[in-house]
Amino acid sequence: MKATVVYFSVSGKNEKLAQAISRELDTRNVSVDSVKLTPKNSTGAVMGALMAAFRRSVELEPYPELGDEDLLVLVGPVWASTMTPAMRTFLSNLPNLGGRRVINVVCGYHPHERVVERINRELRARGAGPIVSRAVRVSAFENSDYVTEIAADLCTKALE
Ligand SMILES: Cc1cc2nc3c(=O)[nH]c(=O)nc-3n(C[C@H](O)[C@H](O)[C@H](O)COP(=O)(O)O)c2cc1C
């Protein structure tokens, strides 16, 4: 079984969770590719928040095409109560998912269930199969055992 873990992270917390999910999948004999979304031009926090609030996308550095994975994992922050411009661009370029399973995790100071749902709707519109999703508080990342626990729980649900 193959998985692609796609994430966006500026200060490293979403990256930490993406890596914990990758390790967890690896222990379950899933072969994992990781893709870090990188905007071509970096913006500061204020411009980033404004772009997110105005539902702008950004140009991304090229990343490998999605293709033969059985599981797609998305991990990304909430900015201005919505998804980041990088994740918006990624979702708008997503090919048809052909029923494949998806894990969708959104991290913020607060658990933003509406952002999770917004992304889930987009994923379903692109032909996603079963989606396991979760809104996570970044304060949880201070405890690395808890990050491992979240990752394990998501993987168990996605692979059952
Ligand atoms: C520009 C900006 C806007 C943010 N807006 C929100 C927000 O509206 N709600 C929230 O709960 N967290 C918000 N956050 C907190 C981020 O979600 C949190 O810092 C992020 O998940 C950390 O991810 P990273 O370390 O992987 O970059 C914001 C952070 C930034 C930088």
The ligand as an ORCA input file, in Angstrom:
! r2SCAN-3c Opt
* xyz 0 1
  C      -1.014     34.321      9.383
  C      -1.583     33.415     10.437
  C      -2.947     33.404     10.688
  C      -3.488     32.531     11.632
  N      -4.838     32.520     11.845
  C      -5.361     31.624     12.717
  C      -6.784     31.572     12.929
  O      -7.563     32.303     12.344
  N      -7.259     30.671     13.824
  C      -6.438     29.811     14.516
  O      -6.938     29.004     15.304
  N      -5.095     29.825     14.314
  C      -4.549     30.708     13.449
  N      -3.194     30.754     13.251
  C      -2.353     29.796     13.967
  C      -1.847     28.717     13.021
  O      -2.875     27.862     12.600
  C      -0.724     27.929     13.676
  O       0.272     28.837     13.997
  C      -0.209     26.895     12.695
  O      -1.074     25.784     12.625
  C       1.193     26.490     13.026
  O       1.624     25.789     11.916
  P       3.130     25.639     11.453
  O       4.000     25.646     12.715
  O       3.165     24.305     10.807
  O       3.434     26.766     10.532
  C      -2.636     31.656     12.353
  C      -1.248     31.690     12.114
  C      -0.724     32.556     11.175
  C       0.763     32.562     10.935
*
